[in-house]
Amino acid sequence: MAQHISVVVWSKEGCSYCNEVKEYLSEQNIAYKTVDVTNHDEYRDILDVKYGVRHVPVVEIGKNNVYEGITEVGLEHLKAALESVHV
């Protein structure tokens, strides 16, 4: 059985890629929290410091206190990261 993972989706209003990520996670019954960067440039500053990007979506996946940030756009990157944490 897969261990519990923590998923955080950094997104903004009106972002079709962000919605695609959240819909996929919901379809897979993967619980997630959302950080909405709409009107919050300081949140984008956090992404810049952590991952060197200011765009969304960024998905953070954590397991056993080890976190990975998926900054590439496209579900294939998210799927690959989720498969690696379920192993």
PDB file with SEQRES, HELIX, SHEET and CRYST1 records, atoms N, CA, C and O in Angstrom:
SEQRES   1 A   87  MET ALA GLN HIS ILE SER VAL VAL VAL TRP SER LYS GLU          
SEQRES   2 A   87  GLY CYS SER TYR CYS ASN GLU VAL LYS GLU TYR LEU SER          
SEQRES   3 A   87  GLU GLN ASN ILE ALA TYR LYS THR VAL ASP VAL THR ASN          
SEQRES   4 A   87  HIS ASP GLU TYR ARG ASP ILE LEU ASP VAL LYS TYR GLY          
SEQRES   5 A   87  VAL ARG HIS VAL PRO VAL VAL GLU ILE GLY LYS ASN ASN          
SEQRES   6 A   87  VAL TYR GLU GLY ILE THR GLU VAL GLY LEU GLU HIS LEU          
SEQRES   7 A   87  LYS ALA ALA LEU GLU SER VAL HIS VAL                          
HELIX    1 AA1 SER A   16  GLU A   27  1                                  12    
HELIX    2 AA2 ASP A   41  TYR A   51  1                                  11    
HELIX    3 AA3 LEU A   75  HIS A   86  1                                  12    
SHEET    1 AA1 4 LYS A  33  ASP A  36  0                                        
SHEET    2 AA1 4 SER A   6  SER A  11  1                                        
SHEET    3 AA1 4 VAL A  58  LYS A  63 -1                                        
SHEET    4 AA1 4 VAL A  66  ILE A  70 -1                                        
CRYST1    1.000    1.000    1.000  90.00  90.00  90.00 P 1           1          
ATOM      1  N   MET A   1       0.841  -1.184   0.000  1.00  0.00           N  
ATOM      2  CA  MET A   1       0.000   0.000   0.000  1.00  0.00           C  
ATOM      3  C   MET A   1       0.885   1.245   0.000  1.00  0.00           C  
ATOM      4  O   MET A   1       1.893   1.290   0.705  1.00  0.00           O  
ATOM      5  N   ALA A   2       0.518   2.245  -0.778  1.00  0.00           N  
ATOM      6  CA  ALA A   2       1.305   3.466  -0.889  1.00  0.00           C  
ATOM      7  C   ALA A   2       1.238   4.263   0.409  1.00  0.00           C  
ATOM      8  O   ALA A   2       0.196   4.336   1.060  1.00  0.00           O  
ATOM      9  N   GLN A   3       2.355   4.849   0.764  1.00  0.00           N  
ATOM     10  CA  GLN A   3       2.386   5.692   1.940  1.00  0.00           C  
ATOM     11  C   GLN A   3       1.698   7.018   1.626  1.00  0.00           C  
ATOM     12  O   GLN A   3       1.581   7.424   0.470  1.00  0.00           O  
ATOM     13  N   HIS A   4       1.251   7.673   2.683  1.00  0.00           N  
ATOM     14  CA  HIS A   4       0.569   8.950   2.517  1.00  0.00           C  
ATOM     15  C   HIS A   4       1.509   9.984   1.906  1.00  0.00           C  
ATOM     16  O   HIS A   4       2.664  10.115   2.309  1.00  0.00           O  
ATOM     17  N   ILE A   5       0.991  10.708   0.935  1.00  0.00           N  
ATOM     18  CA  ILE A   5       1.763  11.792   0.331  1.00  0.00           C  
ATOM     19  C   ILE A   5       1.017  13.097   0.555  1.00  0.00           C  
ATOM     20  O   ILE A   5      -0.202  13.118   0.726  1.00  0.00           O  
ATOM     21  N   SER A   6       1.768  14.173   0.549  1.00  0.00           N  
ATOM     22  CA  SER A   6       1.203  15.508   0.662  1.00  0.00           C  
ATOM     23  C   SER A   6       1.367  16.185  -0.693  1.00  0.00           C  
ATOM     24  O   SER A   6       2.456  16.177  -1.268  1.00  0.00           O  
ATOM     25  N   VAL A   7       0.290  16.768  -1.199  1.00  0.00           N  
ATOM     26  CA  VAL A   7       0.334  17.430  -2.506  1.00  0.00           C  
ATOM     27  C   VAL A   7      -0.173  18.864  -2.351  1.00  0.00           C  
ATOM     28  O   VAL A   7      -1.232  19.104  -1.773  1.00  0.00           O  
ATOM     29  N   VAL A   8       0.600  19.803  -2.875  1.00  0.00           N  
ATOM     30  CA  VAL A   8       0.227  21.217  -2.867  1.00  0.00           C  
ATOM     31  C   VAL A   8       0.298  21.722  -4.301  1.00  0.00           C  
ATOM     32  O   VAL A   8       1.312  21.566  -4.981  1.00  0.00           O  
ATOM     33  N   VAL A   9      -0.804  22.335  -4.753  1.00  0.00           N  
ATOM     34  CA  VAL A   9      -0.856  22.902  -6.103  1.00  0.00           C  
ATOM     35  C   VAL A   9      -0.828  24.425  -5.987  1.00  0.00           C  
ATOM     36  O   VAL A   9      -1.742  25.034  -5.433  1.00  0.00           O  
ATOM     37  N   TRP A  10       0.224  25.020  -6.512  1.00  0.00           N  
ATOM     38  CA  TRP A  10       0.324  26.474  -6.597  1.00  0.00           C  
ATOM     39  C   TRP A  10      -0.349  26.859  -7.904  1.00  0.00           C  
ATOM     40  O   TRP A  10       0.061  26.403  -8.971  1.00  0.00           O  
ATOM     41  N   SER A  11      -1.384  27.700  -7.830  1.00  0.00           N  
ATOM     42  CA  SER A  11      -2.156  28.019  -9.027  1.00  0.00           C  
ATOM     43  C   SER A  11      -2.675  29.449  -8.963  1.00  0.00           C  
ATOM     44  O   SER A  11      -2.461  30.163  -7.983  1.00  0.00           O  
ATOM     45  N   LYS A  12      -3.362  29.849 -10.031  1.00  0.00           N  
ATOM     46  CA  LYS A  12      -4.001  31.163 -10.058  1.00  0.00           C  
ATOM     47  C   LYS A  12      -5.329  31.041 -10.772  1.00  0.00           C  
ATOM     48  O   LYS A  12      -5.572  30.087 -11.511  1.00  0.00           O  
ATOM     49  N   GLU A  13      -6.181  32.018 -10.543  1.00  0.00           N  
ATOM     50  CA  GLU A  13      -7.492  32.049 -11.184  1.00  0.00           C  
ATOM     51  C   GLU A  13      -7.327  32.161 -12.688  1.00  0.00           C  
ATOM     52  O   GLU A  13      -6.459  32.885 -13.177  1.00  0.00           O  
ATOM     53  N   GLY A  14      -8.167  31.441 -13.419  1.00  0.00           N  
ATOM     54  CA  GLY A  14      -8.172  31.530 -14.869  1.00  0.00           C  
ATOM     55  C   GLY A  14      -7.071  30.764 -15.572  1.00  0.00           C  
ATOM     56  O   GLY A  14      -6.913  30.893 -16.786  1.00  0.00           O  
ATOM     57  N   CYS A  15      -6.303  29.967 -14.836  1.00  0.00           N  
ATOM     58  CA  CYS A  15      -5.196  29.208 -15.420  1.00  0.00           C  
ATOM     59  C   CYS A  15      -5.706  27.830 -15.858  1.00  0.00           C  
ATOM     60  O   CYS A  15      -6.033  26.990 -15.019  1.00  0.00           O  
ATOM     61  N   SER A  16      -5.770  27.604 -17.161  1.00  0.00           N  
ATOM     62  CA  SER A  16      -6.298  26.329 -17.656  1.00  0.00           C  
ATOM     63  C   SER A  16      -5.383  25.160 -17.297  1.00  0.00           C  
ATOM     64  O   SER A  16      -5.870  24.064 -17.018  1.00  0.00           O  
ATOM     65  N   TYR A  17      -4.076  25.373 -17.301  1.00  0.00           N  
ATOM     66  CA  TYR A  17      -3.142  24.311 -16.919  1.00  0.00           C  
ATOM     67  C   TYR A  17      -3.320  23.955 -15.441  1.00  0.00           C  
ATOM     68  O   TYR A  17      -3.261  22.783 -15.068  1.00  0.00           O  
ATOM     69  N   CYS A  18      -3.536  24.967 -14.609  1.00  0.00           N  
ATOM     70  CA  CYS A  18      -3.762  24.730 -13.175  1.00  0.00           C  
ATOM     71  C   CYS A  18      -5.023  23.896 -12.972  1.00  0.00           C  
ATOM     72  O   CYS A  18      -5.032  22.949 -12.185  1.00  0.00           O  
ATOM     73  N   ASN A  19      -6.084  24.258 -13.688  1.00  0.00           N  
ATOM     74  CA  ASN A  19      -7.338  23.513 -13.575  1.00  0.00           C  
ATOM     75  C   ASN A  19      -7.172  22.077 -14.049  1.00  0.00           C  
ATOM     76  O   ASN A  19      -7.747  21.158 -13.466  1.00  0.00           O  
ATOM     77  N   GLU A  20      -6.396  21.884 -15.092  1.00  0.00           N  
ATOM     78  CA  GLU A  20      -6.140  20.536 -15.611  1.00  0.00           C  
ATOM     79  C   GLU A  20      -5.447  19.677 -14.549  1.00  0.00           C  
ATOM     80  O   GLU A  20      -5.792  18.510 -14.366  1.00  0.00           O  
ATOM     81  N   VAL A  21      -4.476  20.258 -13.857  1.00  0.00           N  
ATOM     82  CA  VAL A  21      -3.756  19.543 -12.797  1.00  0.00           C  
ATOM     83  C   VAL A  21      -4.711  19.168 -11.670  1.00  0.00           C  
ATOM     84  O   VAL A  21      -4.711  18.027 -11.207  1.00  0.00           O  
ATOM     85  N   LYS A  22      -5.524  20.121 -11.229  1.00  0.00           N  
ATOM     86  CA  LYS A  22      -6.440  19.862 -10.116  1.00  0.00           C  
ATOM     87  C   LYS A  22      -7.508  18.837 -10.498  1.00  0.00           C  
ATOM     88  O   LYS A  22      -7.880  17.995  -9.680  1.00  0.00           O  
ATOM     89  N   GLU A  23      -8.002  18.904 -11.733  1.00  0.00           N  
ATOM     90  CA  GLU A  23      -8.982  17.918 -12.197  1.00  0.00           C  
ATOM     91  C   GLU A  23      -8.362  16.521 -12.219  1.00  0.00           C  
ATOM     92  O   GLU A  23      -9.001  15.553 -11.805  1.00  0.00           O  
ATOM     93  N   TYR A  24      -7.135  16.412 -12.695  1.00  0.00           N  
ATOM     94  CA  TYR A  24      -6.459  15.115 -12.744  1.00  0.00           C  
ATOM     95  C   TYR A  24      -6.290  14.543 -11.334  1.00  0.00           C  
ATOM     96  O   TYR A  24      -6.577  13.369 -11.101  1.00  0.00           O  
ATOM     97  N   LEU A  25      -5.827  15.369 -10.403  1.00  0.00           N  
ATOM     98  CA  LEU A  25      -5.641  14.895  -9.027  1.00  0.00           C  
ATOM     99  C   LEU A  25      -6.964  14.443  -8.425  1.00  0.00           C  
ATOM    100  O   LEU A  25      -7.014  13.425  -7.735  1.00  0.00           O  
ATOM    101  N   SER A  26      -8.026  15.182  -8.677  1.00  0.00           N  
ATOM    102  CA  SER A  26      -9.349  14.797  -8.179  1.00  0.00           C  
ATOM    103  C   SER A  26      -9.802  13.475  -8.776  1.00  0.00           C  
ATOM    104  O   SER A  26     -10.326  12.619  -8.064  1.00  0.00           O  
ATOM    105  N   GLU A  27      -9.603  13.301 -10.084  1.00  0.00           N  
ATOM    106  CA  GLU A  27      -9.976  12.047 -10.751  1.00  0.00           C  
ATOM    107  C   GLU A  27      -9.219  10.856 -10.171  1.00  0.00           C  
ATOM    108  O   GLU A  27      -9.740   9.742 -10.127  1.00  0.00           O  
ATOM    109  N   GLN A  28      -7.982  11.101  -9.727  1.00  0.00           N  
ATOM    110  CA  GLN A  28      -7.155  10.029  -9.159  1.00  0.00           C  
ATOM    111  C   GLN A  28      -7.378   9.866  -7.655  1.00  0.00           C  
ATOM    112  O   GLN A  28      -6.691   9.080  -7.003  1.00  0.00           O  
ATOM    113  N   ASN A  29      -8.335  10.606  -7.113  1.00  0.00           N  
ATOM    114  CA  ASN A  29      -8.633  10.586  -5.673  1.00  0.00           C  
ATOM    115  C   ASN A  29      -7.405  10.930  -4.835  1.00  0.00           C  
ATOM    116  O   ASN A  29      -7.170  10.329  -3.787  1.00  0.00           O  
ATOM    117  N   ILE A  30      -6.631  11.896  -5.304  1.00  0.00           N  
ATOM    118  CA  ILE A  30      -5.454  12.368  -4.580  1.00  0.00           C  
ATOM    119  C   ILE A  30      -5.810  13.715  -3.957  1.00  0.00           C  
ATOM    120  O   ILE A  30      -6.074  14.689  -4.662  1.00  0.00           O  
ATOM    121  N   ALA A  31      -5.813  13.753  -2.643  1.00  0.00           N  
ATOM    122  CA  ALA A  31      -6.130  14.994  -1.942  1.00  0.00           C  
ATOM    123  C   ALA A  31      -4.990  15.986  -2.140  1.00  0.00           C  
ATOM    124  O   ALA A  31      -3.823  15.601  -2.205  1.00  0.00           O  
ATOM    125  N   TYR A  32      -5.336  17.246  -2.232  1.00  0.00           N  
ATOM    126  CA  TYR A  32      -4.318  18.281  -2.407  1.00  0.00           C  
ATOM    127  C   TYR A  32      -4.789  19.574  -1.754  1.00  0.00           C  
ATOM    128  O   TYR A  32      -5.981  19.797  -1.542  1.00  0.00           O  
ATOM    129  N   LYS A  33      -3.815  20.412  -1.447  1.00  0.00           N  
ATOM    130  CA  LYS A  33      -4.094  21.762  -0.968  1.00  0.00           C  
ATOM    131  C   LYS A  33      -3.718  22.716  -2.094  1.00  0.00           C  
ATOM    132  O   LYS A  33      -2.872  22.406  -2.932  1.00  0.00           O  
ATOM    133  N   THR A  34      -4.353  23.871  -2.100  1.00  0.00           N  
ATOM    134  CA  THR A  34      -4.078  24.862  -3.130  1.00  0.00           C  
ATOM    135  C   THR A  34      -3.500  26.128  -2.501  1.00  0.00           C  
ATOM    136  O   THR A  34      -3.980  26.604  -1.473  1.00  0.00           O  
ATOM    137  N   VAL A  35      -2.468  26.658  -3.137  1.00  0.00           N  
ATOM    138  CA  VAL A  35      -1.951  27.983  -2.804  1.00  0.00           C  
ATOM    139  C   VAL A  35      -2.276  28.857  -4.012  1.00  0.00           C  
ATOM    140  O   VAL A  35      -1.711  28.673  -5.091  1.00  0.00           O  
ATOM    141  N   ASP A  36      -3.179  29.799  -3.826  1.00  0.00           N  
ATOM    142  CA  ASP A  36      -3.622  30.676  -4.911  1.00  0.00           C  
ATOM    143  C   ASP A  36      -2.720  31.902  -4.965  1.00  0.00           C  
ATOM    144  O   ASP A  36      -2.705  32.711  -4.037  1.00  0.00           O  
ATOM    145  N   VAL A  37      -1.969  32.036  -6.052  1.00  0.00           N  
ATOM    146  CA  VAL A  37      -1.035  33.156  -6.197  1.00  0.00           C  
ATOM    147  C   VAL A  37      -1.681  34.378  -6.840  1.00  0.00           C  
ATOM    148  O   VAL A  37      -1.023  35.402  -7.025  1.00  0.00           O  
ATOM    149  N   THR A  38      -2.972  34.277  -7.184  1.00  0.00           N  
ATOM    150  CA  THR A  38      -3.678  35.408  -7.773  1.00  0.00           C  
ATOM    151  C   THR A  38      -3.590  36.595  -6.815  1.00  0.00           C  
ATOM    152  O   THR A  38      -3.951  36.488  -5.644  1.00  0.00           O  
ATOM    153  N   ASN A  39      -3.111  37.711  -7.321  1.00  0.00           N  
ATOM    154  CA  ASN A  39      -2.967  38.933  -6.520  1.00  0.00           C  
ATOM    155  C   ASN A  39      -2.000  38.795  -5.347  1.00  0.00           C  
ATOM    156  O   ASN A  39      -2.064  39.574  -4.396  1.00  0.00           O  
ATOM    157  N   HIS A  40      -1.106  37.812  -5.408  1.00  0.00           N  
ATOM    158  CA  HIS A  40      -0.130  37.606  -4.336  1.00  0.00           C  
ATOM    159  C   HIS A  40       1.260  37.403  -4.939  1.00  0.00           C  
ATOM    160  O   HIS A  40       1.747  36.275  -5.020  1.00  0.00           O  
ATOM    161  N   ASP A  41       1.889  38.486  -5.356  1.00  0.00           N  
ATOM    162  CA  ASP A  41       3.232  38.382  -5.930  1.00  0.00           C  
ATOM    163  C   ASP A  41       4.230  37.828  -4.927  1.00  0.00           C  
ATOM    164  O   ASP A  41       5.234  37.234  -5.321  1.00  0.00           O  
ATOM    165  N   GLU A  42       3.972  38.011  -3.631  1.00  0.00           N  
ATOM    166  CA  GLU A  42       4.882  37.471  -2.621  1.00  0.00           C  
ATOM    167  C   GLU A  42       4.914  35.942  -2.665  1.00  0.00           C  
ATOM    168  O   GLU A  42       5.933  35.343  -2.323  1.00  0.00           O  
ATOM    169  N   TYR A  43       3.824  35.304  -3.078  1.00  0.00           N  
ATOM    170  CA  TYR A  43       3.824  33.847  -3.234  1.00  0.00           C  
ATOM    171  C   TYR A  43       4.687  33.442  -4.422  1.00  0.00           C  
ATOM    172  O   TYR A  43       5.373  32.421  -4.382  1.00  0.00           O  
ATOM    173  N   ARG A  44       4.647  34.248  -5.479  1.00  0.00           N  
ATOM    174  CA  ARG A  44       5.506  33.979  -6.635  1.00  0.00           C  
ATOM    175  C   ARG A  44       6.978  34.139  -6.246  1.00  0.00           C  
ATOM    176  O   ARG A  44       7.846  33.438  -6.765  1.00  0.00           O  
ATOM    177  N   ASP A  45       7.246  35.074  -5.324  1.00  0.00           N  
ATOM    178  CA  ASP A  45       8.612  35.227  -4.819  1.00  0.00           C  
ATOM    179  C   ASP A  45       9.084  33.945  -4.141  1.00  0.00           C  
ATOM    180  O   ASP A  45      10.244  33.555  -4.270  1.00  0.00           O  
ATOM    181  N   ILE A  46       8.180  33.298  -3.421  1.00  0.00           N  
ATOM    182  CA  ILE A  46       8.513  32.029  -2.755  1.00  0.00           C  
ATOM    183  C   ILE A  46       8.863  30.969  -3.795  1.00  0.00           C  
ATOM    184  O   ILE A  46       9.848  30.247  -3.639  1.00  0.00           O  
ATOM    185  N   LEU A  47       8.063  30.875  -4.854  1.00  0.00           N  
ATOM    186  CA  LEU A  47       8.353  29.916  -5.928  1.00  0.00           C  
ATOM    187  C   LEU A  47       9.701  30.209  -6.572  1.00  0.00           C  
ATOM    188  O   LEU A  47      10.446  29.292  -6.917  1.00  0.00           O  
ATOM    189  N   ASP A  48      10.009  31.487  -6.731  1.00  0.00           N  
ATOM    190  CA  ASP A  48      11.273  31.879  -7.340  1.00  0.00           C  
ATOM    191  C   ASP A  48      12.446  31.427  -6.479  1.00  0.00           C  
ATOM    192  O   ASP A  48      13.445  30.931  -7.000  1.00  0.00           O  
ATOM    193  N   VAL A  49      12.332  31.593  -5.176  1.00  0.00           N  
ATOM    194  CA  VAL A  49      13.403  31.183  -4.267  1.00  0.00           C  
ATOM    195  C   VAL A  49      13.528  29.657  -4.230  1.00  0.00           C  
ATOM    196  O   VAL A  49      14.636  29.122  -4.270  1.00  0.00           O  
ATOM    197  N   LYS A  50      12.394  28.961  -4.153  1.00  0.00           N  
ATOM    198  CA  LYS A  50      12.422  27.504  -4.018  1.00  0.00           C  
ATOM    199  C   LYS A  50      12.812  26.784  -5.307  1.00  0.00           C  
ATOM    200  O   LYS A  50      13.585  25.826  -5.287  1.00  0.00           O  
ATOM    201  N   TYR A  51      12.257  27.266  -6.445  1.00  0.00           N  
ATOM    202  CA  TYR A  51      12.406  26.502  -7.685  1.00  0.00           C  
ATOM    203  C   TYR A  51      12.941  27.314  -8.871  1.00  0.00           C  
ATOM    204  O   TYR A  51      13.172  26.758  -9.945  1.00  0.00           O  
ATOM    205  N   GLY A  52      13.134  28.595  -8.687  1.00  0.00           N  
ATOM    206  CA  GLY A  52      13.640  29.419  -9.780  1.00  0.00           C  
ATOM    207  C   GLY A  52      12.614  29.724 -10.849  1.00  0.00           C  
ATOM    208  O   GLY A  52      12.976  30.038 -11.983  1.00  0.00           O  
ATOM    209  N   VAL A  53      11.326  29.636 -10.505  1.00  0.00           N  
ATOM    210  CA  VAL A  53      10.242  29.943 -11.442  1.00  0.00           C  
ATOM    211  C   VAL A  53       9.243  30.864 -10.768  1.00  0.00           C  
ATOM    212  O   VAL A  53       9.151  30.908  -9.541  1.00  0.00           O  
ATOM    213  N   ARG A  54       8.505  31.590 -11.568  1.00  0.00           N  
ATOM    214  CA  ARG A  54       7.437  32.450 -11.043  1.00  0.00           C  
ATOM    215  C   ARG A  54       6.091  32.072 -11.652  1.00  0.00           C  
ATOM    216  O   ARG A  54       5.069  32.685 -11.344  1.00  0.00           O  
ATOM    217  N   HIS A  55       6.097  31.067 -12.512  1.00  0.00           N  
ATOM    218  CA  HIS A  55       4.856  30.661 -13.190  1.00  0.00           C  
ATOM    219  C   HIS A  55       4.146  29.567 -12.391  1.00  0.00           C  
ATOM    220  O   HIS A  55       4.729  28.918 -11.523  1.00  0.00           O  
ATOM    221  N   VAL A  56       2.886  29.395 -12.713  1.00  0.00           N  
ATOM    222  CA  VAL A  56       2.103  28.286 -12.168  1.00  0.00           C  
ATOM    223  C   VAL A  56       1.505  27.522 -13.330  1.00  0.00           C  
ATOM    224  O   VAL A  56       1.365  28.098 -14.409  1.00  0.00           O  
ATOM    225  N   PRO A  57       1.148  26.275 -13.175  1.00  0.00           N  
ATOM    226  CA  PRO A  57       1.125  25.560 -11.910  1.00  0.00           C  
ATOM    227  C   PRO A  57       2.497  25.031 -11.507  1.00  0.00           C  
ATOM    228  O   PRO A  57       3.342  24.705 -12.341  1.00  0.00           O  
ATOM    229  N   VAL A  58       2.675  24.963 -10.213  1.00  0.00           N  
ATOM    230  CA  VAL A  58       3.782  24.224  -9.617  1.00  0.00           C  
ATOM    231  C   VAL A  58       3.128  23.250  -8.648  1.00  0.00           C  
ATOM    232  O   VAL A  58       2.278  23.637  -7.846  1.00  0.00           O  
ATOM    233  N   VAL A  59       3.525  21.998  -8.726  1.00  0.00           N  
ATOM    234  CA  VAL A  59       2.972  20.985  -7.833  1.00  0.00           C  
ATOM    235  C   VAL A  59       4.092  20.491  -6.931  1.00  0.00           C  
ATOM    236  O   VAL A  59       5.146  20.071  -7.408  1.00  0.00           O  
ATOM    237  N   GLU A  60       3.858  20.543  -5.632  1.00  0.00           N  
ATOM    238  CA  GLU A  60       4.811  20.010  -4.665  1.00  0.00           C  
ATOM    239  C   GLU A  60       4.254  18.695  -4.139  1.00  0.00           C  
ATOM    240  O   GLU A  60       3.103  18.613  -3.713  1.00  0.00           O  
ATOM    241  N   ILE A  61       5.094  17.674  -4.179  1.00  0.00           N  
ATOM    242  CA  ILE A  61       4.711  16.358  -3.676  1.00  0.00           C  
ATOM    243  C   ILE A  61       5.675  15.983  -2.567  1.00  0.00           C  
ATOM    244  O   ILE A  61       6.891  15.983  -2.758  1.00  0.00           O  
ATOM    245  N   GLY A  62       5.125  15.665  -1.414  1.00  0.00           N  
ATOM    246  CA  GLY A  62       5.957  15.317  -0.272  1.00  0.00           C  
ATOM    247  C   GLY A  62       5.642  13.938   0.261  1.00  0.00           C  
ATOM    248  O   GLY A  62       4.489  13.506   0.292  1.00  0.00           O  
ATOM    249  N   LYS A  63       6.704  13.250   0.683  1.00  0.00           N  
ATOM    250  CA  LYS A  63       6.569  11.922   1.279  1.00  0.00           C  
ATOM    251  C   LYS A  63       7.774  11.726   2.177  1.00  0.00           C  
ATOM    252  O   LYS A  63       8.910  11.939   1.752  1.00  0.00           O  
ATOM    253  N   ASN A  64       7.536  11.324   3.412  1.00  0.00           N  
ATOM    254  CA  ASN A  64       8.623  11.111   4.372  1.00  0.00           C  
ATOM    255  C   ASN A  64       9.504  12.354   4.518  1.00  0.00           C  
ATOM    256  O   ASN A  64      10.730  12.253   4.580  1.00  0.00           O  
ATOM    257  N   ASN A  65       8.866  13.528   4.573  1.00  0.00           N  
ATOM    258  CA  ASN A  65       9.561  14.810   4.734  1.00  0.00           C  
ATOM    259  C   ASN A  65      10.514  15.149   3.594  1.00  0.00           C  
ATOM    260  O   ASN A  65      11.397  15.991   3.758  1.00  0.00           O  
ATOM    261  N   VAL A  66      10.348  14.506   2.449  1.00  0.00           N  
ATOM    262  CA  VAL A  66      11.128  14.831   1.262  1.00  0.00           C  
ATOM    263  C   VAL A  66      10.139  15.354   0.220  1.00  0.00           C  
ATOM    264  O   VAL A  66       9.170  14.682  -0.134  1.00  0.00           O  
ATOM    265  N   TYR A  67      10.405  16.559  -0.257  1.00  0.00           N  
ATOM    266  CA  TYR A  67       9.484  17.195  -1.190  1.00  0.00           C  
ATOM    267  C   TYR A  67      10.137  17.415  -2.542  1.00  0.00           C  
ATOM    268  O   TYR A  67      11.330  17.704  -2.645  1.00  0.00           O  
ATOM    269  N   GLU A  68       9.320  17.270  -3.575  1.00  0.00           N  
ATOM    270  CA  GLU A  68       9.752  17.506  -4.947  1.00  0.00           C  
ATOM    271  C   GLU A  68       8.802  18.527  -5.555  1.00  0.00           C  
ATOM    272  O   GLU A  68       7.589  18.447  -5.356  1.00  0.00           O  
ATOM    273  N   GLY A  69       9.344  19.479  -6.290  1.00  0.00           N  
ATOM    274  CA  GLY A  69       8.516  20.454  -6.978  1.00  0.00           C  
ATOM    275  C   GLY A  69       8.489  20.165  -8.459  1.00  0.00           C  
ATOM    276  O   GLY A  69       9.534  20.083  -9.105  1.00  0.00           O  
ATOM    277  N   ILE A  70       7.290  20.011  -8.998  1.00  0.00           N  
ATOM    278  CA  ILE A  70       7.140  19.790 -10.433  1.00  0.00           C  
ATOM    279  C   ILE A  70       6.806  21.142 -11.054  1.00  0.00           C  
ATOM    280  O   ILE A  70       5.720  21.682 -10.844  1.00  0.00           O  
ATOM    281  N   THR A  71       7.746  21.679 -11.814  1.00  0.00           N  
ATOM    282  CA  THR A  71       7.573  23.007 -12.387  1.00  0.00           C  
ATOM    283  C   THR A  71       7.275  22.971 -13.884  1.00  0.00           C  
ATOM    284  O   THR A  71       6.894  23.986 -14.466  1.00  0.00           O  
ATOM    285  N   GLU A  72       7.447  21.813 -14.507  1.00  0.00           N  
ATOM    286  CA  GLU A  72       7.190  21.701 -15.936  1.00  0.00           C  
ATOM    287  C   GLU A  72       5.690  21.596 -16.182  1.00  0.00           C  
ATOM    288  O   GLU A  72       4.980  20.905 -15.451  1.00  0.00           O  
ATOM    289  N   VAL A  73       5.217  22.281 -17.205  1.00  0.00           N  
ATOM    290  CA  VAL A  73       3.813  22.230 -17.563  1.00  0.00           C  
ATOM    291  C   VAL A  73       3.554  20.966 -18.372  1.00  0.00           C  
ATOM    292  O   VAL A  73       4.313  20.640 -19.285  1.00  0.00           O  
ATOM    293  N   GLY A  74       2.497  20.266 -18.041  1.00  0.00           N  
ATOM    294  CA  GLY A  74       2.119  19.038 -18.738  1.00  0.00           C  
ATOM    295  C   GLY A  74       1.874  17.920 -17.750  1.00  0.00           C  
ATOM    296  O   GLY A  74       2.682  17.685 -16.851  1.00  0.00           O  
ATOM    297  N   LEU A  75       0.762  17.234 -17.918  1.00  0.00           N  
ATOM    298  CA  LEU A  75       0.405  16.162 -16.990  1.00  0.00           C  
ATOM    299  C   LEU A  75       1.417  15.031 -16.967  1.00  0.00           C  
ATOM    300  O   LEU A  75       1.525  14.329 -15.962  1.00  0.00           O  
ATOM    301  N   GLU A  76       2.162  14.838 -18.047  1.00  0.00           N  
ATOM    302  CA  GLU A  76       3.130  13.733 -18.074  1.00  0.00           C  
ATOM    303  C   GLU A  76       4.188  13.902 -16.975  1.00  0.00           C  
ATOM    304  O   GLU A  76       4.671  12.911 -16.428  1.00  0.00           O  
ATOM    305  N   HIS A  77       4.547  15.133 -16.652  1.00  0.00           N  
ATOM    306  CA  HIS A  77       5.538  15.377 -15.599  1.00  0.00           C  
ATOM    307  C   HIS A  77       4.955  15.063 -14.224  1.00  0.00           C  
ATOM    308  O   HIS A  77       5.628  14.480 -13.374  1.00  0.00           O  
ATOM    309  N   LEU A  78       3.709  15.450 -14.014  1.00  0.00           N  
ATOM    310  CA  LEU A  78       3.028  15.156 -12.760  1.00  0.00           C  
ATOM    311  C   LEU A  78       2.843  13.652 -12.586  1.00  0.00           C  
ATOM    312  O   LEU A  78       3.101  13.110 -11.511  1.00  0.00           O  
ATOM    313  N   LYS A  79       2.395  12.979 -13.648  1.00  0.00           N  
ATOM    314  CA  LYS A  79       2.192  11.524 -13.575  1.00  0.00           C  
ATOM    315  C   LYS A  79       3.484  10.800 -13.236  1.00  0.00           C  
ATOM    316  O   LYS A  79       3.477   9.888 -12.410  1.00  0.00           O  
ATOM    317  N   ALA A  80       4.583  11.183 -13.850  1.00  0.00           N  
ATOM    318  CA  ALA A  80       5.874  10.547 -13.585  1.00  0.00           C  
ATOM    319  C   ALA A  80       6.290  10.751 -12.127  1.00  0.00           C  
ATOM    320  O   ALA A  80       6.784   9.826 -11.482  1.00  0.00           O  
ATOM    321  N   ALA A  81       6.087  11.962 -11.616  1.00  0.00           N  
ATOM    322  CA  ALA A  81       6.451  12.236 -10.226  1.00  0.00           C  
ATOM    323  C   ALA A  81       5.581  11.443  -9.267  1.00  0.00           C  
ATOM    324  O   ALA A  81       6.079  10.925  -8.267  1.00  0.00           O  
ATOM    325  N   LEU A  82       4.305  11.339  -9.551  1.00  0.00           N  
ATOM    326  CA  LEU A  82       3.406  10.560  -8.679  1.00  0.00           C  
ATOM    327  C   LEU A  82       3.759   9.083  -8.696  1.00  0.00           C  
ATOM    328  O   LEU A  82       3.705   8.418  -7.662  1.00  0.00           O  
ATOM    329  N   GLU A  83       4.117   8.570  -9.858  1.00  0.00           N  
ATOM    330  CA  GLU A  83       4.537   7.162  -9.940  1.00  0.00           C  
ATOM    331  C   GLU A  83       5.794   6.920  -9.111  1.00  0.00           C  
ATOM    332  O   GLU A  83       5.926   5.878  -8.469  1.00  0.00           O  
ATOM    333  N   SER A  84       6.700   7.862  -9.124  1.00  0.00           N  
ATOM    334  CA  SER A  84       7.958   7.660  -8.377  1.00  0.00           C  
ATOM    335  C   SER A  84       7.742   7.661  -6.868  1.00  0.00           C  
ATOM    336  O   SER A  84       8.479   6.986  -6.149  1.00  0.00           O  
ATOM    337  N   VAL A  85       6.756   8.398  -6.369  1.00  0.00           N  
ATOM    338  CA  VAL A  85       6.522   8.392  -4.918  1.00  0.00           C  
ATOM    339  C   VAL A  85       5.671   7.224  -4.466  1.00  0.00           C  
ATOM    340  O   VAL A  85       5.650   6.900  -3.278  1.00  0.00           O  
ATOM    341  N   HIS A  86       4.973   6.586  -5.383  1.00  0.00           N  
ATOM    342  CA  HIS A  86       4.142   5.435  -5.015  1.00  0.00           C  
ATOM    343  C   HIS A  86       4.932   4.131  -5.000  1.00  0.00           C  
ATOM    344  O   HIS A  86       4.417   3.096  -4.578  1.00  0.00           O  
ATOM    345  N   VAL A  87       6.179   4.177  -5.460  1.00  0.00           N  
ATOM    346  CA  VAL A  87       6.986   2.948  -5.533  1.00  0.00           C  
ATOM    347  C   VAL A  87       7.430   2.522  -4.155  1.00  0.00           C  
ATOM    348  O   VAL A  87       8.117   1.510  -4.012  1.00  0.00           O  
TER     349      VAL A  87                                                      
END                                                                             
